[in-house]
Amino acid sequence: MSNIRSIIVGTGSYLPKRIVENKDFLSHRFFEKDGQPILRDNAEIISKFQDITEIEERRYAEDDQLASDLGYLAAKDALESSGIDPESLDYIIAAHNFGDITAGDTHVQIMPSLAAKIKHKLGIQNADCVAYDLPFGCPGWVQGIIQADYFIKSGDAKRILVVGCETLSRVNDPHDRDSMIFADGAGATILEGKSETEAGILAHKTQSHAFKEAHYLYCGPSSNPDYGKNELFIKMEGRKIYEYAISHVPLVIKEAIDRAGLDISDIRKILVHQANGKMDEAIAKRLFKLYDRNDMPEGTIPMTIAKLGNSSVATVPTMLDLILKNNMETHELNPGDVVVFASVGAGMNINAVVYRF
């Protein structure tokens, strides 16, 4: 077995400047999935939404920005803040769900790949830097980290850039209250192979549940029957996703921790995908109960969802970058700290990575 460890040597993120508050949805017309109008007052709908998700506001990209633009800006931040030469990258892996989508148009653009566009924008000439995309639902960035670990440990690569970028605002159905959860953003992480170190990726675990769960997240027409059927938007079975996540995600995280030969008491922080505030809290509590513990230490689960919403593949790498650059109050990571990166999303897919700084 290789003694090489995959070490995080650079992080970056990009938060769009446009802030959309919950009150901005007061004028929307909301419909049930069967096309029937929701008769409750919008203020009540939004208040309940905030209570459940903890989202107060989210970020949307500017009209002239594409997902690959956000990914490029996050990658540029990671490279510049770490001082790493872009030409030294062996791979660029770009995780996303919907490719580049022009404002006002839900048609996706995935050719050329977003990774190729990011490489182009970075001005990298090295043809041995392989750029490819990874569509894996919200767990895409975490899965990109796992794939990077395989490449590095095999000796195929020494340095890999993994980007998570998304503009979910372009596929939000304005008549679906669930769409208020989604946001835009990008995060980037650079991994490098190093030997003779205790730091780096210690273990990981991935599962795909598609027998009954494949269509819990899907693309479908607007909830508004007058909107037309040609445009497709992101849709979800919210209750089913919640029940699925709290049942399965803690088990996957525990298996990853067990594979690393550690206990929950060894974990400093759990950076879980920012999907839904209440759901993430329930996942963490169930994880600790698997270890017969009811006393989760304060600050174990950093949260960005209240201000940044659910930006899918970007949530975990963005949160990691904010913590490492001291931009999240009360949260820090020091040498020797062990963290878990975990996510759940379309597929349905779940993954977890155990990492020591």
C-alpha positions in Angstrom: 0.0 0.0 0.0 1.3 3.5 -0.9 2.6 5.6 2.0 1.6 8.8 0.2 -1.0 10.9 1.8 -3.2 13.5 0.0 -2.7 16.8 1.7 -4.7 20.0 1.3 -2.2 22.7 0.2 -4.6 25.4 -1.0 -8.2 26.5 -0.7 -10.3 29.2 -2.4 -13.9 30.3 -2.8 -16.1 32.8 -4.5 -19.3 34.2 -3.0 -21.5 36.1 -5.5 -22.1 39.7 -4.6 -25.9 39.6 -5.1 -27.7 38.9 -1.9 -31.3 37.7 -2.1 -33.2 37.9 1.2 -36.3 35.9 2.1 -38.5 39.0 1.8 -37.6 39.1 -1.9 -40.0 36.1 -2.4 -43.0 37.9 -0.9 -44.4 38.8 -4.3 -44.0 35.2 -5.8 -47.0 33.0 -6.6 -46.5 29.6 -5.1 -48.1 26.4 -6.2 -48.3 22.8 -5.0 -46.7 20.0 -7.1 -50.2 19.2 -8.5 -50.5 22.7 -9.9 -53.0 23.9 -7.2 -52.2 27.4 -5.9 -51.0 27.6 -2.3 -53.6 29.8 -0.5 -51.6 30.6 2.6 -50.1 34.1 2.9 -46.6 34.3 1.5 -45.3 35.8 4.7 -46.4 32.6 6.5 -44.9 30.4 3.9 -41.6 32.1 4.1 -41.6 32.2 7.9 -42.1 28.4 8.0 -39.5 27.9 5.4 -36.9 29.8 7.5 -37.8 27.9 10.6 -37.2 24.6 8.9 -34.1 25.4 6.8 -32.6 28.3 8.9 -32.0 30.2 5.6 -32.3 34.0 5.9 -30.6 34.9 2.6 -28.7 33.4 -0.2 -26.2 34.5 -3.0 -27.1 34.6 -6.7 -24.6 35.1 -9.5 -24.8 38.2 -11.6 -26.5 37.9 -15.0 -23.2 37.9 -16.9 -21.6 35.2 -14.7 -21.7 31.4 -15.5 -20.9 28.5 -13.2 -17.5 28.1 -14.8 -16.8 31.8 -14.1 -17.5 31.2 -10.4 -15.4 28.1 -10.5 -12.5 30.0 -12.1 -12.6 32.7 -9.5 -12.5 30.1 -6.7 -9.7 28.3 -8.4 -7.8 31.5 -8.9 -8.2 32.3 -5.2 -6.9 28.9 -4.2 -3.8 29.2 -6.5 -3.0 32.7 -5.6 -3.4 32.4 -1.8 -1.3 29.2 -1.8 1.4 30.5 -4.3 1.0 27.3 -6.3 2.0 27.4 -10.0 -1.1 26.5 -12.1 1.1 24.7 -14.7 2.1 22.1 -12.0 -1.5 20.8 -11.8 -2.0 17.2 -13.0 -5.8 17.2 -12.9 -8.6 19.7 -12.7 -11.9 18.1 -11.5 -15.0 20.3 -11.7 -18.0 19.1 -9.8 -21.4 20.6 -10.8 -24.9 19.5 -11.6 -26.2 21.8 -14.4 -23.2 23.0 -16.3 -23.2 26.6 -17.5 -26.6 28.2 -17.8 -27.2 31.6 -19.3 -29.4 33.9 -17.2 -33.0 33.7 -18.3 -32.5 30.3 -20.0 -32.6 26.9 -18.3 -30.8 25.1 -21.2 -27.6 23.6 -19.9 -24.2 23.9 -21.5 -21.7 21.1 -20.7 -19.5 21.2 -23.8 -16.8 22.0 -23.4 -16.6 20.7 -19.9 -16.6 23.3 -17.1 -13.1 21.9 -16.0 -11.8 22.7 -19.5 -13.3 26.2 -19.3 -11.7 26.8 -15.9 -8.3 25.5 -17.2 -8.7 27.9 -20.2 -9.5 30.8 -18.0 -6.5 30.0 -15.8 -4.3 30.2 -18.9 -2.8 26.7 -18.3 -0.8 25.5 -21.3 0.3 22.1 -19.8 -1.4 19.4 -21.9 -0.7 16.8 -19.2 -3.1 18.7 -16.9 -6.3 16.6 -17.5 -9.6 18.5 -17.0 -12.9 16.7 -16.6 -16.3 17.2 -15.0 -17.9 15.2 -12.2 -21.7 15.3 -12.0 -22.6 13.5 -8.7 -25.3 15.6 -7.1 -24.5 17.8 -4.1 -21.7 15.3 -3.0 -19.7 16.1 -6.2 -16.9 18.1 -4.6 -16.4 15.5 -1.8 -16.4 12.7 -4.5 -13.8 14.8 -6.4 -11.6 14.8 -3.4 -12.0 11.0 -3.1 -11.1 10.6 -6.8 -8.1 12.9 -6.4 -6.9 10.7 -3.5 -7.0 7.6 -5.7 -5.0 9.4 -8.4 -2.4 10.6 -6.0 -2.0 7.4 -4.1 -1.7 5.4 -7.3 1.3 7.6 -8.3 -0.6 8.9 -11.4 -0.7 12.5 -10.1 1.1 14.7 -7.5 -1.1 17.8 -7.5 -4.9 18.1 -8.2 -7.4 21.0 -8.2 -10.9 20.1 -7.2 -13.6 22.7 -7.8 -17.3 22.7 -6.9 -19.3 25.4 -8.7 -23.0 25.9 -9.3 -25.6 28.5 -10.4 -28.8 26.9 -9.1 -30.6 30.2 -9.3 -30.9 29.5 -13.1 -32.9 26.4 -12.5 -35.0 27.6 -9.6 -38.8 27.4 -10.3 -40.1 30.8 -9.1 -43.4 29.1 -8.3 -42.0 26.4 -6.1 -41.4 27.3 -2.4 -38.7 24.6 -2.2 -36.6 26.6 -4.7 -36.0 29.2 -2.0 -33.4 26.8 -0.6 -31.0 27.0 -3.5 -28.1 29.4 -4.1 -25.0 30.0 -6.2 -21.3 29.8 -5.4 -18.0 28.1 -5.8 -15.2 26.5 -3.7 -11.8 25.1 -4.7 -9.3 22.9 -3.1 -5.8 21.8 -4.1 -4.5 18.4 -3.0 -0.8 17.3 -3.1 0.8 13.9 -2.5 3.3 13.8 0.4 5.0 11.0 2.2 6.2 10.6 5.8 3.3 12.5 7.2 0.5 11.8 9.6 -1.7 14.5 8.0 -4.0 14.1 5.0 -6.9 11.9 3.9 -7.2 9.0 6.3 -10.3 7.3 5.0 -13.5 7.7 3.0 -16.8 6.0 2.2 -19.4 6.5 -0.6 -22.8 5.0 -1.2 -25.4 5.3 -4.0 -29.0 4.5 -3.3 -31.0 4.3 -6.5 -33.4 1.4 -6.1 -36.2 3.5 -4.6 -34.5 6.8 -4.1 -33.1 7.8 -7.6 -35.8 10.4 -8.3 -36.0 12.2 -4.9 -34.3 15.0 -6.8 -35.1 15.5 -10.4 -35.8 17.9 -13.2 -39.4 18.8 -14.0 -41.7 21.6 -15.3 -42.8 24.5 -13.2 -45.4 24.0 -10.4 -47.4 26.8 -12.1 -49.5 25.0 -14.8 -49.7 28.2 -16.9 -45.9 28.4 -17.1 -45.5 25.8 -19.9 -43.8 22.5 -20.1 -40.7 23.3 -22.2 -38.6 24.7 -19.3 -37.3 22.3 -16.7 -36.4 23.2 -13.1 -34.8 21.4 -10.2 -37.4 19.6 -8.1 -37.3 17.6 -5.0 -39.2 15.3 -2.6 -38.3 17.3 0.5 -39.8 15.0 3.2 -38.4 11.9 1.6 -34.9 13.5 1.3 -35.0 14.5 4.9 -35.9 11.0 6.1 -33.4 9.4 3.8 -30.6 11.7 4.9 -31.0 11.4 8.6 -31.3 7.6 8.3 -28.3 6.9 6.0 -25.8 9.8 6.3 -24.8 9.1 9.9 -24.1 5.5 9.1 -21.8 6.5 6.1 -19.9 9.0 8.3 -19.4 6.4 11.0 -18.1 3.9 8.6 -15.5 6.4 7.3 -14.5 7.2 10.9 -14.2 3.5 11.7 -12.1 2.9 8.6 -9.7 5.5 9.9 -9.5 3.7 13.1 -10.9 6.6 15.1 -13.7 7.4 17.4 -16.2 10.3 17.3 -14.2 11.8 20.2 -11.3 12.2 17.8 -13.3 14.4 15.4 -12.9 18.2 15.9 -15.4 19.3 13.3 -17.9 17.8 10.8 -18.2 19.9 7.7 -21.5 18.6 6.3 -23.2 19.8 3.1 -25.4 22.8 3.9 -28.7 21.4 2.6 -31.1 22.3 5.4 -30.2 23.6 8.9 -32.6 21.3 10.8 -31.6 18.3 8.7 -27.9 18.8 9.3 -28.4 19.1 13.0 -30.5 15.9 13.0 -27.7 14.1 11.1 -25.1 15.2 13.6 -27.2 14.1 16.6 -27.9 10.7 15.1 -24.2 10.3 14.4 -23.3 10.9 18.0 -26.0 8.5 19.2 -24.4 5.8 17.1 -21.5 6.2 19.5 -23.9 6.2 22.5 -23.3 9.9 23.1 -25.8 12.6 23.6 -23.3 15.4 24.3 -22.1 16.8 20.9 -19.5 19.5 21.7 -20.5 23.0 20.8 -19.1 24.1 17.5 -18.7 20.6 16.0 -21.0 21.5 13.1 -20.1 24.8 11.4 -23.1 26.3 9.5 -23.1 28.8 6.6 -26.6 28.0 5.3 -28.3 31.0 7.1 -26.5 33.5 4.9 -25.3 31.5 1.9 -28.2 29.0 1.3 -27.6 25.7 -0.4 -25.1 26.1 -3.2 -24.8 22.3 -3.7 -21.3 21.2 -4.5 -19.9 24.5 -3.4 -21.1 24.4 0.2 -18.4 22.2 1.8 -15.3 23.7 0.0 -16.6 27.2 0.6 -17.0 26.6 4.3 -13.5 25.0 4.5 -11.9 28.0 2.8 -13.8 30.4 5.1 -12.6 28.6 8.2 -9.0 28.2 7.1 -8.8 31.9 6.2 -10.3 32.9 9.6 -13.5 34.2 8.0 -15.9 32.2 10.2 -16.2 33.5 13.8 -15.7 30.9 16.6 -14.3 28.3 14.1 -10.7 27.4 13.5 -8.6 24.4 12.5 -5.2 23.7 13.8 -2.5 21.1 13.0 -3.5 17.7 14.3 -7.2 18.4 14.1 -9.3 15.7 12.4 -12.4 16.7 10.4 -15.0 15.0 8.4 -16.3 16.3 5.0 -19.7 14.8 4.2 -22.5 15.3 1.7 -25.8 13.9 0.5 -27.7 14.7 -2.7 -29.1 13.7 -6.0 -28.7 10.1 -7.0 -29.2 9.5 -4.2 -25.5 9.7 -3.2 -23.8 10.0 0.2 -20.1 10.3 0.9 -17.7 11.1 3.7 -14.0 11.9 4.0 -11.9 11.8 7.2 -9.0 14.3 7.1 -6.2 15.2 9.5 -4.6 18.7 9.3 
